[in-house]
């Protein structure tokens, strides 16, 4: 078995982490949007993001993932959500694990222990992406403005997740609740997508949730 060194990637000193939308000061906008806004945005910042690769057809791999996370291995174009933890299919041999802030190191250790000698790869990508949660009755309207992917309920039910073009760039759209969606975005594009969402949601009213 190849030895792998695993290190915690969060500072143990007084260093303060900031989200990629820190400059937008979203906290100051809470409660200032239109009442009964059609779209509400919440920044799910500084969560732990890990990509996991392995043989999805191997029962031992699926069993190991379940042992470590308490989650079934999701199939194509699906995401499984359990509290603040989610596991999403990215490709035939790749998944995205999102865990609460600061739990990514422990999650990686559990996975490596449970998966043992299996041929796997786990990469911490927390610093490169984050999630924006959109909720409200008009979220689907905003999505239809932003992507050519069919977001009709018959094609995009709760539990589905896809990588697609969005506002002339790329991200992942996840349908996590009846009127709740998540955008998994690249950190470097955060400001662009925040500006886009403000414009696309203007006619429905946009509010910010802490």
VMD Tcl script that draws the C-alpha trace (Angstrom):
set ca {
  {0.00 0.00 0.00}
  {1.27 3.49 -0.85}
  {1.72 5.70 2.20}
  {-0.18 8.99 2.11}
  {0.54 11.96 4.33}
  {-2.65 13.80 5.31}
  {-2.42 17.24 6.85}
  {-5.04 19.62 8.26}
  {-5.26 22.62 5.93}
  {-6.83 25.13 8.31}
  {-4.64 27.37 10.48}
  {-4.41 26.55 14.16}
  {-3.30 30.08 15.05}
  {-5.32 33.28 15.06}
  {-5.42 33.52 11.26}
  {-8.90 34.46 10.04}
  {-10.38 32.91 6.92}
  {-12.53 35.04 4.62}
  {-15.02 33.98 1.99}
  {-14.60 35.02 -1.62}
  {-17.55 37.43 -1.19}
  {-16.17 39.05 1.95}
  {-15.77 42.33 0.07}
  {-19.50 42.35 -0.80}
  {-20.38 42.42 2.92}
  {-23.50 40.29 2.47}
  {-24.14 40.39 6.22}
  {-24.95 44.11 5.94}
  {-27.66 43.30 3.36}
  {-29.59 40.88 5.57}
  {-33.12 42.19 6.10}
  {-32.73 45.03 3.60}
  {-34.17 43.39 0.50}
  {-37.72 43.57 -0.79}
  {-40.30 42.00 1.53}
  {-41.59 38.67 0.22}
  {-38.68 38.57 -2.23}
  {-38.95 35.94 -4.93}
  {-35.33 34.88 -4.48}
  {-33.25 34.60 -1.32}
  {-29.52 33.98 -1.44}
  {-27.41 32.51 1.35}
  {-23.67 32.15 1.16}
  {-22.65 28.75 2.54}
  {-19.09 29.88 3.08}
  {-15.92 28.16 4.17}
  {-17.34 24.63 4.10}
  {-15.06 21.65 3.57}
  {-14.98 20.40 -0.04}
  {-13.31 17.10 -0.92}
  {-13.23 15.30 -4.25}
  {-13.26 11.53 -3.98}
  {-12.29 9.17 -6.79}
  {-12.70 5.41 -6.88}
  {-14.41 2.49 -8.59}
  {-18.14 3.07 -8.21}
  {-18.84 -0.47 -9.42}
  {-16.79 -2.01 -6.59}
  {-19.07 -3.04 -3.68}
  {-16.14 -2.63 -1.30}
  {-15.74 1.00 -2.33}
  {-19.43 1.77 -1.85}
  {-19.42 -0.03 1.51}
  {-16.36 1.89 2.67}
  {-17.90 5.24 1.75}
  {-21.07 4.31 3.65}
  {-19.06 3.22 6.67}
  {-17.10 6.47 6.76}
  {-19.89 8.91 5.96}
  {-23.17 7.15 6.65}
  {-24.21 7.98 3.09}
  {-24.99 5.79 0.12}
  {-22.83 6.36 -2.94}
  {-25.01 8.50 -5.27}
  {-25.59 7.48 -8.86}
  {-25.29 9.57 -12.01}
  {-26.46 13.21 -11.80}
  {-27.61 12.95 -8.19}
  {-26.74 14.46 -4.83}
  {-27.50 13.06 -1.38}
  {-27.88 15.56 1.45}
  {-27.77 14.73 5.16}
  {-27.85 17.81 7.34}
  {-24.87 19.97 6.41}
  {-23.10 17.07 4.69}
  {-23.66 16.17 1.06}
  {-22.22 13.73 -1.45}
  {-22.63 14.42 -5.16}
  {-21.84 12.39 -8.27}
  {-19.46 14.29 -10.57}
  {-18.55 11.52 -13.01}
  {-18.32 7.73 -13.35}
  {-15.47 7.58 -10.83}
  {-15.64 10.94 -9.03}
  {-17.78 12.48 -6.27}
  {-17.84 15.76 -4.34}
  {-18.12 15.58 -0.56}
  {-19.13 18.76 1.28}
  {-18.86 18.80 5.08}
  {-19.31 21.46 7.80}
  {-16.54 23.97 8.36}
  {-13.44 22.38 9.84}
  {-14.55 18.76 9.43}
  {-12.80 18.03 6.14}
  {-9.61 16.70 7.76}
  {-11.53 14.23 9.93}
  {-13.71 13.21 6.96}
  {-10.65 12.46 4.85}
  {-9.10 10.40 7.63}
  {-12.31 8.37 8.03}
  {-12.52 7.72 4.30}
  {-8.91 6.60 4.03}
  {-9.30 4.29 7.01}
  {-12.56 2.78 5.71}
  {-11.31 2.38 2.13}
  {-8.01 0.82 3.16}
  {-6.00 -0.59 0.26}
  {-8.52 0.30 -2.44}
  {-7.29 2.42 -5.34}
  {-8.69 5.87 -4.47}
  {-7.89 9.56 -4.55}
  {-9.05 12.24 -2.12}
  {-8.25 15.90 -2.75}
  {-9.15 18.85 -0.54}
  {-10.51 21.56 -2.86}
  {-12.05 23.73 -0.13}
  {-9.97 26.75 -1.08}
  {-11.10 26.74 -4.70}
  {-14.88 26.72 -4.52}
  {-17.90 27.53 -2.41}
  {-21.69 27.29 -2.44}
  {-24.46 29.84 -2.92}
  {-27.91 28.64 -1.84}
  {-30.90 30.10 -3.67}
  {-34.43 29.68 -2.32}
  {-37.85 31.09 -3.09}
  {-40.67 30.82 -5.63}
  {-38.76 32.52 -8.45}
  {-35.43 30.71 -8.30}
  {-36.34 28.56 -11.28}
  {-37.08 31.74 -13.28}
  {-33.61 33.06 -12.50}
  {-32.06 29.74 -13.49}
  {-33.92 29.80 -16.81}
  {-32.38 33.21 -17.50}
  {-28.92 31.93 -16.68}
  {-28.56 28.47 -18.22}
  {-29.73 26.58 -21.28}
  {-30.06 23.40 -19.23}
  {-33.68 22.31 -18.80}
  {-34.64 23.05 -15.17}
  {-38.31 22.07 -15.58}
  {-39.46 19.87 -12.65}
  {-39.93 16.91 -15.00}
  {-36.25 17.08 -15.98}
  {-34.66 18.52 -12.85}
  {-36.31 16.99 -9.76}
  {-35.12 17.39 -6.18}
  {-31.93 15.40 -5.73}
  {-30.52 16.06 -9.19}
  {-27.18 17.81 -9.73}
  {-25.43 18.75 -12.96}
  {-22.39 20.64 -14.15}
  {-23.40 23.07 -16.86}
  {-22.90 26.48 -18.46}
  {-24.32 29.27 -16.33}
  {-24.12 32.96 -17.23}
  {-21.48 32.21 -19.89}
  {-19.32 30.34 -17.40}
  {-19.45 26.95 -15.69}
  {-20.66 25.72 -12.34}
  {-22.68 22.96 -10.70}
  {-26.43 23.32 -10.08}
  {-27.95 21.16 -7.32}
  {-31.67 20.90 -6.57}
  {-31.76 20.26 -2.83}
  {-35.36 21.16 -1.93}
  {-38.68 22.00 -3.56}
  {-37.81 25.70 -3.87}
  {-34.15 25.43 -2.88}
  {-31.16 25.15 -5.18}
  {-27.41 25.35 -4.71}
  {-24.73 26.71 -7.01}
  {-21.28 25.20 -6.48}
  {-19.07 27.96 -7.81}
  {-15.40 28.58 -8.38}
  {-14.01 31.00 -5.84}
  {-12.41 33.22 -8.49}
  {-15.80 33.74 -10.19}
  {-17.74 34.56 -7.01}
  {-17.99 38.29 -7.63}
  {-19.12 37.78 -11.23}
  {-21.92 35.41 -10.21}
  {-23.01 37.64 -7.33}
  {-23.36 40.58 -9.73}
  {-25.18 38.36 -12.23}
  {-27.66 37.11 -9.61}
  {-28.46 40.64 -8.48}
  {-29.36 41.60 -12.03}
  {-31.19 38.37 -12.94}
  {-33.31 38.43 -9.77}
  {-34.06 42.16 -9.76}
  {-37.59 41.84 -11.16}
  {-38.55 39.25 -8.53}
  {-36.86 40.88 -5.57}
  {-33.64 39.58 -4.01}
  {-33.01 39.20 -0.30}
  {-29.95 37.98 1.59}
  {-30.12 35.44 4.39}
  {-27.41 35.10 7.01}
}
mol new
graphics top color blue
foreach p $ca { graphics top sphere $p radius 0.5 }
foreach p [lrange $ca 0 end-1] q [lrange $ca 1 end] { graphics top cylinder $p $q radius 0.2 }
display resetview
